Amino acid sequence: MIAFFMDFAIVAALVIGITAFIGVITNGIGEKFFGRKEKLKFVKRSSDIQSGWKQVGGNDIYKKRVY
């Protein structure tokens, strides 16, 4: 009975993991090939909103990269 639950947990983890991985890959492919000029729409909007903010904390080691 323990073996059944172990097998069930392993298969469930694999199904969830593979599904999540394929979703990320598909999203990346979709943005790359079908995004056209809107690839960086949300990144640009976020940087526009944050442009007047003062920098706080750290030595820029956690600064968000702009693609």
C-alpha positions as CSV (number, residue, x, y, z in Angstrom):
1,M,0.0,0.0,0.0
2,I,2.9,2.3,0.7
3,A,4.4,1.5,-2.7
4,F,1.1,2.5,-4.3
5,F,1.1,5.9,-2.6
6,M,4.8,6.4,-3.5
7,D,4.1,5.6,-7.1
8,F,1.1,7.9,-7.1
9,A,3.1,10.7,-5.7
10,I,5.9,10.3,-8.2
11,V,3.6,10.2,-11.1
12,A,1.6,13.2,-9.8
13,A,4.9,15.2,-9.4
14,L,6.0,14.3,-12.9
15,V,2.7,15.2,-14.5
16,I,2.6,18.5,-12.6
17,G,6.2,19.3,-13.3
18,I,6.1,18.4,-17.0
19,T,2.8,20.4,-17.4
20,A,4.4,23.5,-15.8
21,F,7.6,23.1,-17.9
22,I,5.7,22.8,-21.2
23,G,3.6,25.8,-20.3
24,V,6.7,27.9,-19.7
25,I,8.3,26.7,-23.0
26,T,5.1,27.3,-25.0
27,N,4.8,30.8,-23.6
28,G,8.4,31.6,-24.5
29,I,7.9,30.3,-28.0
30,G,4.7,32.2,-28.4
31,E,6.3,35.5,-27.2
32,K,9.4,34.9,-29.4
33,F,7.7,34.1,-32.7
34,F,4.2,35.7,-32.4
35,G,4.9,38.6,-30.1
36,R,6.1,41.0,-32.8
37,K,6.5,44.5,-31.4
38,E,4.7,43.7,-28.1
39,K,7.3,41.4,-26.7
40,L,8.4,43.8,-24.0
41,K,5.1,45.5,-23.5
42,F,4.8,44.7,-19.8
43,V,8.5,45.1,-19.1
44,K,8.4,48.6,-20.7
45,R,5.3,49.6,-18.9
46,S,6.7,48.5,-15.5
47,S,9.9,50.4,-16.1
48,D,7.9,53.5,-17.1
49,I,5.9,53.3,-13.9
50,Q,9.0,52.8,-11.8
51,S,11.2,55.5,-13.5
52,G,10.7,58.2,-10.9
53,W,11.2,55.9,-7.9
54,K,14.3,56.3,-5.7
55,Q,16.6,53.3,-5.4
56,V,16.5,51.6,-2.0
57,G,18.7,48.9,-0.5
58,G,21.4,46.7,-1.8
59,N,24.3,47.2,-4.1
60,D,22.3,46.5,-7.3
61,I,23.0,42.8,-7.1
62,Y,19.3,42.1,-7.2
63,K,18.4,44.7,-9.9
64,K,15.9,43.4,-12.4
65,R,17.4,42.8,-15.8
66,V,15.7,44.3,-18.8
67,Y,15.7,42.0,-21.7
